Amino acid sequence: MMAHHAEGQQRIVVGVSGSPASRAALAWAAHEAHARQALLLAVHAWEPTHLLRAPYAPAPSHRTAGEDQDLAQRTLDIAIADAVPAGLDVEVHTVVAQGLPAAVLLQHCGQALMLVLGHRAPQRSAPVSAGPVTRVCTARACCPVVSVPTEAPAGHARRTAAPAEHNERALTSG
């Protein structure tokens, strides 16, 4: 796996948080990249842990930014090992970047064939609702955004939005 992608090569970008939903998205994106002979760019965004607590909250131990980045890289490596089938002929590159997940994903999805994100499968009685990262990416991505449910069978995903210039109708998941 490499940190940078080759210029001009078609690529599929997938957001990976380490959650079951993001692992389902990663598996789906790997199969899609294989089918399209595209590069798979797995992106994991991280934020320093000291920024995620209230200033008045006690902090028994702080991780350094370097430790946070190492943990983020391990999270991404484990997700890839778990979700991308061994023997699948797909070139996987990784990006681990500090920042808000939606902003990091939007930085890396320019010129991509698609941006793939996971979502939890809804309960039978609950309506489908996109999370905040999916909402921001759907509104601002310059490529189609595909939403994959946690329990996605192979080949099962929905395009939740397409860029306005493509003039495609958005589909909803259900």
C-alpha positions as CSV (number, residue, x, y, z in Angstrom):
1,M,0.0,0.0,0.0
2,M,1.2,3.5,-0.8
3,A,0.4,6.9,0.6
4,H,-0.1,8.7,-2.7
5,H,-2.1,7.8,-5.8
6,A,-0.9,7.9,-9.4
7,E,-1.9,10.9,-11.4
8,G,-4.5,10.2,-14.1
9,Q,-5.5,6.8,-12.7
10,Q,-9.2,6.4,-12.0
11,R,-9.9,6.0,-8.3
12,I,-12.6,5.3,-5.9
13,V,-12.4,7.0,-2.5
14,V,-13.8,5.4,0.6
15,G,-14.1,6.9,4.0
16,V,-12.9,4.5,6.8
17,S,-13.6,5.2,10.5
18,G,-13.1,1.6,11.7
19,S,-16.9,1.2,12.3
20,P,-18.8,-1.8,10.9
21,A,-20.5,0.5,8.5
22,S,-17.2,1.9,7.2
23,R,-15.9,-1.7,6.8
24,A,-18.9,-2.6,4.8
25,A,-18.3,0.4,2.6
26,L,-14.6,-0.5,2.3
27,A,-15.5,-4.1,1.2
28,W,-18.0,-2.8,-1.4
29,A,-15.6,-0.2,-2.7
30,A,-12.8,-2.8,-3.0
31,H,-15.0,-5.0,-5.2
32,E,-16.1,-1.9,-7.2
33,A,-12.5,-0.8,-7.7
34,H,-11.6,-4.3,-8.9
35,A,-14.5,-4.4,-11.3
36,R,-13.6,-1.0,-12.7
37,Q,-9.9,-1.6,-12.6
38,A,-9.6,1.5,-10.5
39,L,-7.3,2.4,-7.6
40,L,-8.9,2.3,-4.2
41,L,-8.1,5.2,-1.9
42,A,-9.0,4.5,1.7
43,V,-9.1,7.7,3.8
44,H,-9.2,7.9,7.6
45,A,-9.5,11.3,9.3
46,W,-8.5,11.8,12.9
47,E,-8.7,14.6,15.4
48,P,-6.3,15.1,18.4
49,T,-7.8,13.6,21.5
50,H,-7.0,16.6,23.6
51,L,-9.5,18.6,21.5
52,L,-12.3,16.2,22.1
53,R,-12.7,16.8,25.8
54,A,-14.1,19.7,27.8
55,P,-11.4,21.9,29.2
56,Y,-12.6,21.3,32.7
57,A,-12.7,17.5,32.3
58,P,-9.8,15.6,34.0
59,A,-7.4,14.0,31.7
60,P,-5.7,11.1,33.3
61,S,-3.5,10.6,30.3
62,H,-3.0,12.4,27.1
63,R,-1.9,10.9,23.9
64,T,0.5,13.0,21.7
65,A,-0.5,14.0,18.2
66,G,2.0,11.4,17.0
67,E,0.3,8.7,19.1
68,D,-3.1,9.7,17.8
69,Q,-1.8,9.5,14.2
70,D,-0.2,6.1,14.8
71,L,-3.6,4.9,16.2
72,A,-5.4,6.2,13.2
73,Q,-3.0,4.4,10.8
74,R,-3.4,1.2,12.8
75,T,-7.2,1.6,12.7
76,L,-7.1,2.0,8.9
77,D,-4.7,-0.9,8.4
78,I,-6.8,-3.2,10.5
79,A,-10.0,-2.2,8.6
80,I,-8.3,-2.9,5.3
81,A,-7.0,-6.3,6.5
82,D,-10.5,-7.2,7.7
83,A,-12.6,-5.8,4.9
84,V,-10.6,-6.2,1.7
85,P,-10.7,-9.9,0.6
86,A,-7.3,-11.6,0.4
87,G,-6.6,-12.3,-3.3
88,L,-8.8,-9.5,-4.6
89,D,-6.8,-7.8,-7.4
90,V,-7.1,-4.2,-6.3
91,E,-4.5,-1.6,-5.6
92,V,-5.2,0.0,-2.3
93,H,-3.6,3.3,-1.2
94,T,-4.1,4.9,2.1
95,V,-4.4,8.4,3.5
96,V,-4.4,9.2,7.2
97,A,-5.1,12.9,7.7
98,Q,-5.8,15.1,10.7
99,G,-9.1,17.0,10.4
100,L,-12.8,16.8,10.4
101,P,-13.9,13.7,8.5
102,A,-16.1,15.4,5.9
103,A,-13.4,18.0,5.1
104,V,-10.7,15.4,4.7
105,L,-12.9,13.3,2.5
106,L,-13.9,16.2,0.3
107,Q,-10.2,17.1,-0.1
108,H,-9.4,13.7,-1.5
109,C,-12.5,13.0,-3.7
110,G,-11.8,15.5,-6.4
111,Q,-11.6,13.7,-9.8
112,A,-12.7,10.4,-8.2
113,L,-15.2,8.1,-9.8
114,M,-17.1,8.1,-6.6
115,L,-16.9,8.6,-2.8
116,V,-18.1,5.6,-0.8
117,L,-19.4,5.9,2.7
118,G,-21.0,3.5,5.1
119,H,-24.2,3.9,7.1
120,R,-25.9,1.8,9.7
121,A,-28.7,-0.3,8.4
122,P,-32.0,1.2,9.7
123,Q,-34.3,-0.5,12.2
124,R,-37.5,-1.8,10.6
125,S,-39.5,1.1,12.0
126,A,-36.9,3.8,11.7
127,P,-36.6,6.0,8.7
128,V,-33.2,6.1,6.9
129,S,-31.3,9.1,8.0
130,A,-27.8,10.1,6.8
131,G,-25.2,11.0,9.4
132,P,-23.5,14.4,9.4
133,V,-20.5,13.3,7.4
134,T,-22.7,11.8,4.7
135,R,-24.9,14.9,4.6
136,V,-21.9,17.2,4.2
137,C,-20.3,15.0,1.6
138,T,-23.5,14.5,-0.4
139,A,-24.0,18.3,-0.5
140,R,-20.5,19.3,-1.4
141,A,-18.7,16.4,-3.2
142,C,-17.8,16.9,-6.9
143,C,-18.4,13.2,-7.6
144,P,-21.2,10.7,-6.9
145,V,-21.6,9.6,-3.3
146,V,-22.5,6.0,-2.7
147,S,-23.9,5.0,0.7
148,V,-23.4,1.3,1.7
149,P,-25.4,-0.2,4.6
150,T,-23.7,-2.0,7.4
151,E,-25.0,-5.4,6.2
152,A,-24.4,-4.8,2.5
153,P,-24.4,-8.0,0.4
154,A,-21.9,-7.9,-2.5
155,G,-22.9,-5.4,-5.1
156,H,-25.6,-3.8,-2.9
157,A,-25.3,0.0,-2.4
158,R,-27.1,3.1,-3.4
159,R,-26.0,6.3,-4.9
160,T,-27.3,8.9,-2.5
161,A,-26.4,11.9,-4.6
162,A,-24.6,13.0,-7.7
163,P,-22.9,16.2,-8.5
164,A,-25.2,18.8,-10.0
165,E,-23.2,19.1,-13.2
166,H,-23.9,15.4,-13.9
167,N,-27.6,16.2,-13.7
168,E,-28.4,12.7,-12.2
169,R,-31.3,12.1,-10.0
170,A,-30.4,11.3,-6.4
171,L,-31.5,8.0,-5.1
172,T,-32.5,7.2,-1.5
173,S,-31.6,4.2,0.5
174,G,-34.1,2.1,2.3
